[in-house]
Amino acid sequence: MAEKSKNKQKRGWMSELRYGRSLSIDFFKANAWLMLLFVVAILALIGLRYKTKTKMAEIKQLTVELQRAESHKLQEKSLYMSLIRESEMVKMVREKNLNLEFQEQPPFELTDDETK
């Protein structure tokens, strides 16, 4: 019999909690604002996590799109450079009488000796 009373005392607060005896309506009335604040905070964190995940997915999608656009740009540039050659440009300039000349030497870089 002494053993049963020890088990009752051991399980006492857990069984009361399990059957809802320790949490009364007065407890909920007194702490309603705290529980409401807790629920709102949890919902805000869930919403923030959802928003972050959707933004990360959008960033990944835009990164892939950017890589494809850069690849397309390089492909178009190589196609353009293969079509337009220097001799073709000179020929077109002469046909259109634009009076443009190809510069044989690169432009000179002027430096000021006093700044050195």
C-alpha positions as CSV (number, residue, x, y, z in Angstrom):
1,M,0.0,0.0,0.0
2,A,2.9,2.4,0.7
3,E,4.2,1.6,-2.7
4,K,0.9,2.7,-4.3
5,S,1.0,6.1,-2.5
6,K,4.6,6.7,-3.7
7,N,3.5,5.9,-7.3
8,K,0.6,8.3,-6.9
9,Q,2.8,11.1,-5.7
10,K,5.3,10.4,-8.5
11,R,2.6,10.5,-11.2
12,G,0.6,13.1,-9.4
13,W,1.5,16.3,-11.3
14,M,2.0,14.5,-14.6
15,S,-1.4,12.9,-14.5
16,E,-3.0,16.2,-13.4
17,L,-1.3,17.8,-16.4
18,R,-2.3,15.1,-18.7
19,Y,-6.0,15.2,-17.7
20,G,-6.0,19.0,-17.6
21,R,-6.6,19.4,-13.9
22,S,-3.6,21.7,-13.3
23,L,-4.5,24.1,-16.1
24,S,-7.7,25.7,-15.3
25,I,-9.8,28.4,-17.0
26,D,-8.5,30.9,-14.5
27,F,-4.9,30.2,-15.7
28,F,-5.9,30.8,-19.3
29,K,-7.8,34.0,-18.4
30,A,-4.8,35.4,-16.4
31,N,-2.3,34.6,-19.1
32,A,-4.4,35.1,-22.3
33,W,-2.3,38.1,-23.5
34,L,0.9,36.2,-23.0
35,M,-0.3,33.1,-24.9
36,L,-1.7,35.4,-27.7
37,L,1.6,37.1,-27.9
38,F,3.4,33.8,-28.1
39,V,1.0,32.5,-30.9
40,V,1.5,35.8,-32.9
41,A,5.2,35.5,-32.5
42,I,5.2,31.9,-33.7
43,L,3.0,32.8,-36.7
44,A,5.3,35.8,-37.5
45,L,8.3,33.5,-37.5
46,I,6.6,31.0,-39.7
47,G,5.6,33.8,-42.1
48,L,9.2,35.1,-42.1
49,R,10.6,31.7,-42.9
50,Y,8.1,31.2,-45.8
51,K,9.0,34.6,-47.2
52,T,12.7,33.9,-46.9
53,K,12.3,30.6,-48.7
54,T,10.3,32.1,-51.5
55,K,12.8,34.9,-52.0
56,M,15.7,32.4,-52.0
57,A,13.9,30.3,-54.7
58,E,13.4,33.5,-56.7
59,I,17.1,34.4,-56.3
60,K,18.1,31.0,-57.6
61,Q,15.8,31.3,-60.5
62,L,17.1,34.7,-61.4
63,T,20.7,33.5,-61.1
64,V,20.0,30.7,-63.6
65,E,18.3,33.2,-65.9
66,L,21.3,35.6,-65.6
67,Q,23.7,32.8,-66.4
68,R,21.7,31.8,-69.5
69,A,21.5,35.5,-70.6
70,E,25.3,35.9,-70.2
71,S,25.8,32.7,-72.2
72,H,23.5,33.9,-74.9
73,K,25.3,37.3,-75.0
74,L,28.6,35.6,-75.5
75,Q,27.2,33.4,-78.2
76,E,25.7,36.4,-80.0
77,K,29.0,38.4,-79.7
78,S,31.0,35.5,-81.1
79,L,28.5,35.2,-84.0
80,Y,28.7,39.0,-84.6
81,M,32.5,39.0,-84.5
82,S,32.7,36.1,-86.9
83,L,30.4,37.9,-89.4
84,I,32.1,41.3,-89.2
85,R,35.8,41.2,-90.2
86,E,38.1,44.1,-90.6
87,S,38.3,43.7,-94.3
88,E,34.5,43.7,-94.6
89,M,34.4,46.9,-92.5
90,V,36.9,48.6,-94.7
91,K,35.0,47.5,-97.8
92,M,31.8,48.9,-96.4
93,V,33.4,52.2,-95.5
94,R,34.8,52.6,-99.0
95,E,31.4,51.7,-100.6
96,K,29.6,54.3,-98.4
97,N,32.2,57.0,-98.9
98,L,32.5,57.7,-95.2
99,N,36.2,58.9,-95.4
100,L,37.2,56.8,-92.4
101,E,40.7,55.3,-92.1
102,F,42.0,52.4,-90.2
103,Q,44.6,53.5,-87.6
104,E,47.7,51.4,-88.0
105,Q,49.2,52.4,-84.6
106,P,47.5,52.2,-81.3
107,P,46.8,55.6,-79.6
108,F,49.6,57.1,-77.7
109,E,49.4,57.4,-74.0
110,L,50.8,60.8,-72.8
111,T,52.3,61.0,-69.4
112,D,53.4,63.9,-67.4
113,D,57.1,63.7,-66.3
114,E,56.6,66.0,-63.4
115,T,54.1,63.7,-61.6
116,K,56.7,60.9,-61.4
